[in-house]
Amino acid sequence: MNRLAAESSPYLLQHADNPVNWQPWGEEAFAEARARDIPVLLSIGYSTCHWCHVMAHESFEDEATAAYMNAHFVPIKVDREERPDVDGVYMAATQAMTGQGGWPMTVFLTPDAEPFYAGTYFPPQDRYGMPSFGRVMASVANAWATQREKMLANAEALGDHIREASRPRVAEGGEWHLTPDFLAQGVDNLRRAYDSTHGGFGGSPKFPAPTTLDFLLAQNSGRDMALHTLKMMGRGGIHDQLGGGFHRYSVDERWLVPHFEKMLYDNVQLTRTLLRAYQVSGDEEFARLARGTLEYLEREMLAPDGGFHSAQDADTGGVEGLTFTWTPEEVRAVLGDEPETDLILRFYNLTDVGNFEDPHRPDAGKRNVLHVLTPLDALARDLGEPEEGLRTRVDSARARLHAARQLRPQPGTDDKRLTSWNGLALAAFADAARILGNPHYLDIARQNADFVHRELRLPDGTLRHTFKGGVARVEGLMEDHALYALGLVALFQAGGDTAHLHWARELWVIIRREFWDEEAGLFYSTGGNAERLLTRQAQAFDAAVLSDNGAGTLLAVWMHRYFGDEADEAVARRVVERHHADLLAATGGFGGLWQAAAFLLAPHLEIVIIGTPAERALLERVVAAHALPYAALAFAEAGADLPVLQDRPGGGMAYVCVGHTCDLPTGDPEVLRRQLVGLD
């Protein structure tokens, strides 16, 4: 019997009607496997995963396939977003066995949860150079029946390997200390992998890598790579040219054809990166991209309770990208025979030939992913028109096309709220409020903090991981506590309410108690009282989201800058120094720790503005024009309970201190502007 109907995960509910006897992760399923003396078939994915849908339609909805699964295995379904701890362990196993990973992930386990065979997507028939799912299952079932000892030995060896790989290790070469030239080595390594034509790093597929771009934006010698990458992404098909926001990644090196799902974490992390690019360059194109992404997030991802949904699907009606792609005829049907039609067809490169086709639904025909080859300023020169006038025409036509697109069937939305990803969203809207000077964004950020405090914070201060259907579930992970605390730091910097910074400090205390390993010098992904899995991981590599150790290290430095406890900075330094060899070996995968290294090497910069919001306003706008990613910003009322605010008069006065040396206090925006020259 399928037992997913009572679950809250949208992904699990997508499979609640399968003829497969799915069970959620838990002891009950493993007890059944032990009682029946058969393996577990663990399938991990997420609700907006295109290939997860494909495998579901091809295999899990097929009666014969399901009957075989039910007879020979105990099938377990896991939502990787709901249980990233389970996903992380078995992803490590899959990568160890196959050299690669991804979703859907298919892992065969002993009844004691030890993996012995794994893969990702398997087709219903042998194709793509892969064996069929049926052949894989038959081989595993036969091996379990006839070569049990070998399977158990494989499982034991693999389990030992994963546990050993997860065990903290001392870096080779003895003791090492962070020095200023280390950052230059990181930039040089990234330049060697940099695609100077299209931006980004490596070939296809190409991922956004916002944490790496953030590191580069803070380095004078690396900013060109980050700015060019963001420009090319903004003009490519990975950017939703009509609705704003970004799709998951590009299947090619040109940012042209995306995987069409839209993830909360991509869009909020990229929003912060675009805002920093705007501060660094002054280029309004980055501000427009950030605003468009924020508008998308508010329109389609913000729940009435103040939380943000997790993701939107790649498929509509079983066809990938159908909502987002166009034919020239569809554009003409919306815009008519007006001059704007020819302009839009040219600007977005829509042709009768098209540039995209869903390989699983060729009947849907060739369609166009909208993208920009000729930037608007260059097109204006070609047409002999003023740029602003041309922009008005394009924006008007874009709005009409988007309104028409909204009438199409829309991709599904995964409406569970994850604390960790909401922390990233909190930071994005807080930064946007401060940098763009828009109080509406601050209202959204405050509402989000109220939502998490109300629905996901337990009486002891710890957080739950996920919220769906009015219920908070899953014990909070390192990512929840660290990423939400970082969001609260950004909210304090934008709004000046010290309660938010003290809440971040509360979460930091919990992190030190539950996730920090003093002896090893790193943060574990799960707390000391969490469910015991095959191993306890300590992630430092940034996958799609800032890693646990990257987030914890950045938070440690912020806590030191605001509260002055040297032990906090020592924690951050230990994590960076123990990972230094990894940072050099795979520079592009450790953007969070590279940022932490840069933060530790940056001058201790404090910018304090004390007064009422009205008294602070002009001074805050001066600061917002500068990219100061490692400055302890404190804009608050007089008498606020924070060390950097003590013994300093208010009335709209700014204090700029580098190290232990401060400029004269000033209430004059022009004087403050001069004091900030050279600090970003």
N, C-alpha and C positions, 0 to 999 in steps of 0.2 A: 504494500500500500504506500502510495506517495504521501509523505508527511510534511510537505512544505506549506500547506495552506494556512497554517497558523503563524507562519513567520512574518516579520515586518519588512525584510529586505525586498525591494522591488525586483532584484535579480532572482532571488529564490522564488518569488511569487510568479515570475515569468515561466518557471518550470513546474509549477504546482499542478498543472494539468497533463504533464507528460505521463505516458504509460510506464515510465521508469519509477521504481520504488525508491525515490530519493528520500534521504534523511538529512537533517541539518547536522553540522559538526557537533559531536558530543559523545559521551560515554555509552549511551544507549546503542548507537550504531556499532561501536567497536565491540560491545558485549555480544551483539548479534553475530558479528563476524567470528568471534571466538566460539560461540555456541554452534554455529554452522560449519566452523573450520574452513572458511573460505576467505579470500582476500577482500580488501576494501578497494573500490574504484572511486577515487577522489577526483572530482571535477571542479575546478576553480575558474571563475570569470567575474564579469561585472555587467551591469544592466545595459550599458551603451556600447558594448564591445561588438563590432561587426562580425568578426569570425566566430564569436560565441553564438551569435544568432544563427550563423550558417550551420555550425555543427549541431545546434539544437534542432533546426528544421530537418537536416539530413539524417540525423541519427537518433536523437532523443525523442523525437515525435514518431519514430518508426516502430510499429508494434513488434516486428520480429527482432529488431535490434534490442529493444527494451526487454523483451522476454529473455534474451540471452544474458543481458546484464543482470537481470533480477535472479536468474537461476544460478549464476556462477560468481556473483560478487554482491557485496553490500554497497550500493551506490550512495555517496555523500556529495552534496552540493555545498559549496562555500562561496560567499560573496567576498571577493578580495578586498573590497573597500570597507566592509563591515568587520572583517577579521584579517587585517594586514599582517598580524603576527603569524597566523597559520600560513598565509600566502608566502610570507618571506622565507619560512623554513622550507617549504616544499618547492619554492622557486629555486632555492639554493640546490636542492636535490636534483631538480630537472636540469639546471645548468651544469651540474657536475656530471650527469649522465649523458647529456646530449650536446653540451657546448653552447647551448642557447636557451632562451626562455621566452615566455609570452603567454597570451591568453587567447583562447581557452587553454588551460593547463590540465593535463590528464596524468594522474599519478596512481600507480598501483601500490597498495600498502599491505603489510602484514596486519593481522588483527591487533598487534601491539603498536600500530601507527608507524612502523618502520618502512620507508619506501624501498622498492626493489626494481621498479621499471617506471619510466616516465616519458612523456612527450607533450606536445601542445595540441594543435588541431590535427585530427585524423579524418580523411575523407571517407565517404561511404563505399567507394571503390578505389582500388589502387590507381593513383594518379598523382601528378605533381612530384613524382619521385618518392612518394610516401606510401606505406602500406595502408590498406583500408582499416577502419576502426574495427570491423568485424574480425579481420585477420589478426589484428593485434590482440583483441580480447581472447580469441581462440588459442593463440600461442601462449598467452599468460596463463589461461586456465589449464592448458595442457601441462605447462611447466610446473604449475603449482601441484598438479595431481601426480606427476611422474618424476619431478626433479626438486622436490620440496626442500631437501637439505641444501641444494645449490642456491635456491631462491633465498632461503633464510640466511645463508652465508653472505650472499650479495647484499641483502638488507643490512646485516650487521656491519659489513665493511663500509657500505655507503653511510650508514648512520655515524660510524666512527669518524669517517672523513668529514662529514658536515659538522660534527661536534668539534673536531680539531680545527677546522677552518674558522669556526665561530669563536674559538678560544682566543682571548687577548694575547697578543705576542709582543715581545719587546723588539723594537726596530733594530735591524742589523746595523752594525757600525758603531755601537755604543751610544753614549749620551750625545745628544744634539740639541743645539739651542737656536731659536729663531733669530735671524739677522736680516737687515734691510735688503740685502741682495737676493733674498729668497723670492720676493715678489717679482723681481725682474726675470728670474728663472721661469716662474709660472707663465708670465706673459710671453716669453720666448717660446715655450713649449706650445702654447695655444696658437701662436702665429704659424708654427710649422704645420698645424692641422687645419689652418684657416683657409676657407674658400674665398679668395679675393674677388672672384667674379660675382658669385651669387650670395656671398655672406654665409655665415654659419660654419660648421666644422665637419670635415669629412664629406662623404658622398651621400648616396641615398640608402635608406630613408634618412630624413633630416629632421631633427627635433629642436624645439625652441631654445632649451638650455638657459632659462632666465637667471639661474644662480651664477652661472659662469659669466653671462653678460653683465650682471651687477658688479662682479669683481672687476671686469675690464673697464667699466665706466668710471670706477674709482682710481684707475691707473692712467696717468697721462700717456704712457707709451702704448696702451691697449685700447683707448677709447675709439679709435678709428674702426677697429674690428667690430665693436659692439654697435656703433652708430650705423655702419653700413649694413650689418646683419638685420637690424630692426627696420631700416628703410626697405630692404628687399622683402622682408616678411610682410610688411605693411602693404606692399604693392602686389604680393603674390596671392594665389588662391587659398593659401592657408589662412589668410585674413578674410573674414566674411565681409565682402565689399559693400553689401547692402545693409546688413543687419548689425554690423559691428561684432567685435570679438574674434577669437581665433579658434580654428579647428585643431585637432590633437597634434598632428605632425604631417609632414610632406612625404609622399612616397617617392619623390624625385629630388634631385639636388637643387632644383630651381625654385622651390617653395610653390610650385604650380598646382599640382593635384594633391589634395589633402586626404587623410582619413578624416571623415566628416564629423565624428563625434566632437562635442564641445564639453570640455571638462572645467569645472569651477577652478581647480588649482592652476591650470594653464593660464586662464584669463586673468585671475587676480594677481598671480606672480608677474605676468607680462605687463599688467597695468602699472605696477610699481616700477618695473624696469623702464617702461616708456616715460614715466614721469621723471625718472632720474636722467634719462636721455634728453628730455626737454630742458631740465635745469642745466645740464652740461653744455648743450649746444645752443639753446635759445630757439631751436627750430620748431615752428608751430606745427609742423607735420606730426611730430611726436605727441604733442598735446591733443591734436585732433584724434589720433589713434586711441589715446588713453580715454578721452571723453566718449568716443564711440563704444569702447569696450565697457565702460562704466554704465552707459545707457542700456546696452544689451543685458548686462548683469542685473540691473534694477528691473528691467522690463520682463525678463524671462526666468531669472534664477532666484529672485528675492521672494521669500514666502511672507505672508501677512504677519507672521509672528516675529519677523526680524531675522530669521535664519536663512541661510542660502542653500538651495538645492545642490546636489552633487554633480549632475551631468545631464547632457542631452544626447540622444541617440544619433548614430551615423545614418541609419536607415529610415525611410518612410515607405510604408506599405511594402516592405521587403526589398526595396531598391535603394542602394547606397547613394546618398547625396541628392535624391530626387527633389527634395524641397529647395535645395540651394543652387541647383544648376538650371541653365536656360538654353533655349534655342532662339535664333534670331526671330522666328515667327512669334514666339511667346512675348518677346520684347515689343514687337510691332503691335501685338494685340493690346498691350497696355498703353504704349505711347502714341500709337497711330502713325501717321505719315509725317509727323512734325520733324523739324530739323534736329530736335533732340534725339530722335531715334538713331540717325546716322552718327551723331556725336557719341552716344552711349555704345553703339556697336563697335565704334573705333576705339573709344577710350578703354573699354573692358575686353577688347579683342574677342568678340563673339563672331563665330563663323559658321557656315553651313556644315563644314567638316566636323567641327567640335573637337574637344580635347579630352573627353572623359566618357567612359562606358563602364557600367557595372558588369564585371565578367560573369557574374551569376545571373544577370538579367539582361542579356543582349537584346531582348525584345523591347526594352525601354529605349533603345536607340542611343546614338551619339549625342552628347549634350556638352555644354560649355561651363567650365569653372571660370567665373569672372576673375580677371586679373589685369593689372596695369603694366604695360610695357613702356609706354611713354608718359612720364610724369606730367601732371597738369600744367606746370609752368612751361615745360618744353612744348607741349601741345598748343598752349596759348600762343607761343612764338610762331609755331608752324602755321596756325590759323590766322595770325595777325590780330588776335583779340586780347583785350586786357585780361589778366589772369583772374582777377576777382569776379569779373563778369562771367567768365567761363566757369568758374567754380560755382557760382550761383545757379547756372544752367544745369551743371552736372548734379549738384545737390538736389535740385528740384526733381529731376528725372529719377535720381536714386530713390528719393522718398516715395515717388509713385510706384516704382518697381517693388520696393520693399512692402508697401501697403498691399499690393497685389499678391506678393509672395505670402503674406500673412493669411491670406484667404485659402491657400493651399493646405492639404493635410500636413500636419507638423510632426516632426520626430518626437518620440516619447521623452519624458523628463523623469530622471531618477530623483524623487523628491525627498529622499532621506537627507538629513543634515549631519555632517561629520564635524566634530569639534575642531579637529586639526585644520581642515580646509576652511572652516569658518574663521579660524584665526588668521589665515592668509587673506581672506576677504576683508576682515576687520582692518588689517594693516593697509590694504589697498585703498579702501574708502577713506581711512584716516589721512593717509598721505595725500590723496587727491584733494581732500578738504583743505589741507594746509598749503599745498603747492599751487593749486589752481584757485584758491581763495573762494571756494564754494561751500557755504554752510550747509547746504542740502546733503552733501556727502557726509558731513559730520553727523547730521541727524541719523543717517542710515547706519553709520558706524556705532553710534551710541545705542541705537535700537538693537543692534546685533549683540553688543555687550550685555544689554539687559536680558535678551533672550537666553544667552548661554548661562548667565548667572542664575536665571530663574529656572531653566529646564535641565541643565546639564551639570550643574555644580551640586555636589553632595554636601551635607552638613559639615563633614570634616575637611572641606575645601578641595577634595579631589574631584576630577571631572569624569563624566561618562564619555564614551567615544561616539555614539550614534543616537540620533533622535528621529523617530518615525511614528506616525499615528498617535502622537501624544505621549509616547513612552521613550524614556532614555534607556539605552542598553549598552552592554559591553564595557567592561572595566577600562577606564582611560589608560591610554598608552603614553609613552614618552612624547610622541608626536603631538598628542592633544595638549598636554601641559606646556610643552615648549613653544609650539607654534601659536597657541592662544596667548601665552604670556608675551611673545614678541608683538602680537597684534595689539595688546594692551599698552605696550611701550609706545607704539606708534600713535595710539589713541590719546595717550597723555600728551605727546608732543604736539598733537593737533588741537586738543581741546583744553588742556591745562588743568584737568581734574586729577589731583594727586591720588584720589581713591583708585583710579585705574592703575597707576604705577604701583601702589601698595598691593593691589590684587596680583599684579605680575610678580611682585616679591613673594607673595604667599605661594604662588605656583612654583617659584624657584626653590623655596624651602622644601616643598613636596618632592620636587625633582631630585634635590640633593639627598633626600631620605630614601626615596623609592627606586631611583633609576641610576644613580651615580655609583661607580665602583672606584673607591679611592685607591685601592691597590693597583688595579689595572689602568686607571687613568682614562676612563671612558664612560659613556652613558649607554645603558642597555635600553632596548626598545620596549621591554615589558617590565612591569614592577616586580618586586621581590615576592609578592603574594599572588601573582598572576598564575593562570593555568600552566602547568608544566608541559611543555611541548618537547619535541625532539632535541632542541637546543635553545638557548637564550641568545638572541642576536643583539649585536651592537652596531647598527648601521651608520656608516660614515659617508658612503657613496650616495650622491644625489641622483636618484632616479628621476621621476617626473616632479618630485617635491623635495625641497630642502631636507637633507637627511637629519636623523635624530641627533647625531653628534655635531653636525653643522649648526642646527638650531640651538642645541644646548650650549654650545660654545659661544655663539653670538649673544645669547641671553646672559651668560655668565659675565661677559664684558660689560653689557649694559647695566647689570646689577652693580658691578664695581664702579662704573662711572657715576651712577646716581646715588649709591649708598655708601661707597667708599671702603668696602671690606676687601682688603687685599687678597683674602683667600679666594674670593670669586674670580679675580683675574688669574690667580694661580691655577685654578681649575681649567680655565680656557687655554692657558699656555700649555698645560700638560697634554690636553687633547690634540692641539695642533702639532706639538713637538713629537708625540708618539706616532702621528700619522704622516710625518714629513716625507718619508720615502714613497708612500702611496700617492701623495699629492704630486710628486714629481713624475711618478711612473704613469699615472692616468690623470693628468691635470684637468681635462675637461669634465671629469666625473665628480670633482670635489669643490664645486664653486662655493658652497657654503663655508667650508673650512678655509678656502683661500680668502674669502671675505673676512673671516675671523682673524686670519694671520695679518691681513692689512689693518684691521681694527686694532690689534695689539701693537702694531708698529706705528700707528698714527699718533700724533700729538694728543694729549688729553685736552680736548677742546670743549669748553662750556660756553653756551650762549643762553643767558638768562634774561628774560623780560618780565618785569613785575608790574602789575597794575590791573585795572579792570579790562575786560575785553575791548572796550572802546579805546582806552588809553594805550593798549598794546597793538591795535590793529595795524597802523602804518609801519611800526617797527617789525611786526611779524611778516608783513609783505616784503620787506627788504630781505629778511632772512630766507624767505621762501624762494627767492630768485637765485639762491646759491645752492649748489650741490654739496651738501655737508653730511654724507652718509654716516660718518663716525663722530658727529658732534652730539654731546648731551644737551639737547634743547629742553629748556624749562620755561614755559610761558604760563604764568599763574598769577593768582591774586596775592597781595601782600599777606604775609603771615602763614602761608601754606606750609604744611608739615613735611618738609623735604630738606635734607642737608644743604643742597646747592642754593636753596632759597632763603636760608637763614641769614639774619643780620644785614639784609640788603633792603634799602627803602624802595617803596613802590612809586605809584604816581605816573607810571609809564616810563620806566627807566630800563635801559639795556646794559648788560654787563657781558663783555667778551673776555674770556680768560683762556690762555694757551699754557698748558702746564700749570705752574703756580704763579704766572705773571698775568695781570689783568690790565686792560685798557681802562681809561677813565670812564665812569658811567656816563651814559648819554641818553637824552630823550629826543635827539635830533636824528631823523631817518638818514640824512645825508652823511652825518658823522658816522653813524653805524655802518652805512654802505662802505665808507672808506676803511673802517676797521676790519671789514670782512674780506677786503681785497687780498687775494693770494692764499686764502685759507681753504678754498675748494679745489 
